[in-house]
Every structure is written in C-alpha cells, then in structure tokens.
Amino acid sequence: MDLQVRFTRRELLWAAALGLVSLPFSRLSACARQREFVEPARVPYSGSDDALLDEIERTAFDFFWNEASATTGQVKDRALLNGHDTRSIASIAATGFGLSGLCIAEGRSYRRKEEIVERVRGTLRFLWQKLPHEHGFYYHFIDMNSGERQWKCEISSIDTSLLLCGVLTARQHFGDAEIQDLATKIYERVDWPWMLNGGKTFSMGWHPESGFLDARWEHYCELMMIYLLALGSPTHPVPAETWRAWTRPKIEFHGLEFISGNDPPFTHQYSQAWFDFRGKRDAYADYFENSVKATAAHKQFCPSLREEFPDYSDHLWGITASDSAAGYQAWGGPPRLGKLDGSVVPCAAGGSLPFLYPDCMQVLRTMRERFPRLGDATGLSMPSTRWPTGITRTCSGSISGSRC
C-alpha cells in the first residue's frame, strides 16, 4: 500500500517496463525441474455462449452492487473473494465501471429498476454535491462513505475519465431527468485545458502538495478516452491538435504489427469499452482493428511461454495488469512485461471479446469448466481498480498457473 502513496498505478506500469518495480524475469536453474502440467478435471459446461456471458455479467454486477456504498454509490477498489470485506477504499475508476454495470443490470433486470435508478441518482448527487474535486477532476482513491482522499493520492486525469465514461453512459441509458441533469453538470464542470498544464498532452495528475505530475499521456494506450472527452466538451474543450500530439509506437510480433506501448492488454480495451471505433479511422490507424491485432498477438505470446508455464495454451491464456498473490502486478506482453509467474487473468480474454470473440470465448469456457466454483481456482486474486469484465463475483483476478 505504501507504493500507492508515491506512485499512480500508471507510473507503476512505467516503472515495471523499466525494470524498476518488477524485475525482468530471469529463468532460474529451478525451472529445469518444472513438473509437467496436468490439466485439472473438467466439469462439462453445456450452456450456450450467451448463458455463460450472462453468468459472468451477473456475478460482475454483484460486485458493483454489493461492494459499493448504498449511500454514496462509490465502489470499492478491491474486495475479498469470500464477501466478508471490511475495507472502505473506493476508486473513482471502479465507480465509473459500476455506473456502466448498473445500466446493463437495468436492461437485463438483475434488480428492480427502481432500486437501480435510485442508486444511480445517489451516486451522481454525491459526485456533484459532495465529492472533493479540482477543476472538475477527482482524487483517484477515496473513502467510499465520506469521499475523503486516501493515501495522499493524486487528482487523476485517467481515473476521472473512466468515471466520466460511466457518468455519460448513465445519462444516455436512463430517461430520468435528474440523472441526465446531474451527469451533464458533472461532465461540463471538468476544466480540460487546466490538465494540459501548458503542454500539448495531458498530465497524468495533480497533487495539492506538489502540483502537476511530470508524467504525461503522450503515447498510445488507454488514453484515447481522455482526449475524446476533452475534445467533445461543450464548456472546456481542448484544441484538435492534442489528438495528434501523442505518439503511436509500433510493435511487431510473429508477423503482426500494431500500435502499442510497452503496456498490458487492458490498454487496448478500456477506451473501446465506451467508444465504438468500428469502421472508423484517423490519419494513423483503425483503432478497433489495431486492438484485434494486439489481442491476436497476445494470444500467441502466452503459449510461447509454455516451456516455463506449460498450462498456457490456445484455450487458456491472458495476462494483463491485475492483483496477484504478490499484490498488484503490471504484467503483460508482447513484449514481456513484469515478473510473470504463470497466472492467467480472466479479464484479459474477457475484456477482448469484441476483438477476437471465438478465441476469447474459448478461454472463458475453459475457465468455467476447470474452475466451476469460486474456491476451485488456486490463487484466485482480488480485483484491481481496472477491469472491464471477469469470471468471478469480484470481476477480475488471476488464476495461478505453473511456476518455477
């Protein structure tokens, strides 16, 4: 937890890429003694893909409903798998995903509409009236009941954007006048030019004690949502050239070339959880097809590690930033990122369903058959603040595999 006082999670990702937090994996002599992987017995799952996805959506919704304050609507950053969690730290990103989840839940009648609408109203009232902010941007981590800043964390540009995506989804989904009014006010209050801090790209955040962070959103990753929200602001827009200001580095893996930083797969998922890039392109790329290629490369990357982790296969793969037995890990590939240990992170495949549906669906079905109950997954971890979907009631996590 002390690391989060000094670093944003995005800074931890950068540090991991440089080998400052997670040292590059070095194959030890003990690996030569790696036991052969024996696949666990499967419990056949006869349901359709739609049935499995509904099961996943329902259990994900359970997290966003049960692990949130019924008064403020703020969603916990993480929670214990057994449901007996007493921590009270929320993240505004989790609340943004939660608001989107409430829209899905209302559409699928997971709870009574009146209950869901009132939860959304309460969440937006708290965001507009009570949650501390700076120029419309919010602190990354807060107390879920009081809204008080936690761990001396930063005012976060990306996590505010994740929250706003949920706020605007609620505005679009619900025909409730109060929800639409509050959502509009929250979005239009954000002073996007302030977060540029005199530059062409956005700062990652601001501390009241020391000012703006030096790190900026300057290369392709999950950043597209920030720029799109800012460009579209009716009250505090930024110039169009900000979209061109961030770089688009390319990676080549097994014949696949795509735009990507040295980042985990979630960077190809998050903006597209809300923005539909299908059939669109700018002067640089078709970003939906770019995510298709990145997902295909990741699918090939994981089995390429089978000499170390023999449980990885074409039907069991996926590594993205998540919690683990050793805490939060900024791992992924290609290229190899972080101290990989053979874990499989369900939201790596789950969050990429739009890009490579048959392949990702096969992974989810494999997990459902190998680990049909929550307790069957060895080393199933808690959720991180970033998740688009998951396989358990806690939305995200990792299933530990073979290790050195």
JOFEN-V632146 format. One record per helix or strand of 2 or more residues. SS is the DSSP state (alpha for helix, beta for strand). FROM is the first residue (numbers start at 1). TO is the last residue. Records with the same first field share a line. If there is no record, write none. Layout:
# JOFEN-V632146
SS = FROM-TO  FROM-TO
This chain:
# JOFEN-V632146
alpha = 3-6  9-17  29-33  49-66  92-107  113-129  157-173  177-189  192-196  224-231  241-245  265-268  271-273  287-303  346-350  357-370  374-376
beta = 75-76  89-91  133-134  137-139  141-143  155-156  205-207  211-212  250-253  256-259  344-345  398-399
